[in-house]
Amino acid sequence: MADITDQTFDAEVMKTDKPVLVDFWAVWCGPCQVQGPIVEDVAVSLGDKAKIVKLNVDENPVVAQKFGIMSIPTIMIFKNGTVVKQFIGVQSKETLVSELGKLTN
C-alpha cells in the first residue's frame, strides 16, 4: 500500500491496468483512523491483484477537489482510469474485497 500525492496520482491510479482503491483521508479525521487499518487488511488480502493507495486530502487538495471529495473517509475504486465505485464513510473489509473482487476476476 502506498501514499500518493497530487503529483503521482495520474501515474499511480489513472495509468495502471489493475483496479485501484484510493482511500481519501486526513490525519485529524476519526473515522479515517478506523478505516486505515481496514484498508491495510484489504491490501494484504488482495496482494498484487489490485493496487491500494491512500491520499491525504489536506496535503493533496488538487485531486480531492477534482473528484469532489466533500466527506472523508471517501473510498473510490478505479478501473482503467474511471471511477467504478465510490463509498463515503467507514466500509468493512468484506465490502471492499467484494467490490475489488468483481474487477479482478
N, C-alpha and C positions, 0 to 999 in steps of 0.2 A: 504494500500500500504506500502511495506516495502523496506528498503535499505538492500541489500545483499552484501556479500563480497566473496572473493576467497574461504574463509573457509566455508561459509554457502551455496554456490551455489548448490552443489550436493543435499543437503537435501531440499533446498527451491525450486529448479527447476527440477532437474533430477529425483527425487524420489517422485514426487507428482502425484496424479491421475487426477488433474484438469489441464485444459490448463493454461499455464503460459506465460504472456507477460513480457519480460525483456527489459527495457529501458537502453541502454548503453549510458552514458553521462559523461560530465565533467563540473566543475564549470565555467571554462573560455569560454565555448562554447556558443555563442549567440543563434544559432538555438536550442540548448538543453534547453535553458531557455524558449524558446517559446513552445517546446514540453512538458516540465514538467507539466504545468497546464492541458494540453490536456490529458496526461496520467492519471493524478489525476481524471479528469472527467470520463474517461473510467472506472477507478476503482470504482467510486461511482455508475455509471450506471449499471455495471455488478454485483456488490455486491459480493456474495460468489460463483458465477458461474465460475469464473476464478480467478487466482492469478495474481496480478500486482506487479512487483518489479522493483527496479532501481539498477543499478550497476555503480558506479563511476569508469571509466576506469583508471584514474590516481592513485587511491588508490588500485585498484584491477587489476593489469596488467596480472595476470596468466590466468584468464578466458577470458579477452579481447583478449589475444594472442591466446588462444586455439581456439576461434571462428573466428579468422582473422579479428577482428574489425579494419578497416583502416580509416573509416569516422564516425563521430558522428554528430547528434544522429543516432544510429542504433537501431532498434527495432526487436527483434526476438520473435516469438511465438513458444513455445514448447508444445508438446503433448506426454505424456509417454516417456519423456527424449529425444525426437527427435525434431529437428528444422523443423517446417512445413511451416513457412513463415518468410521472412526477408524483412525489409524496411530500406532504407537509406534516411536520410533527414526527415524533419518535415512531419508528417502524420496527417490527420484530425481525429477527434473523430469518425466520421461516418465510416471511413475506418477501424479503429482498432476494433470498436464494431462489425462491419460486419464480419471481419475475425475471431474474437473470437466467435461470434455467431454461425459460421459454426461448431465449435468444441464443443459447449456446448449443442447442441440440440440432 
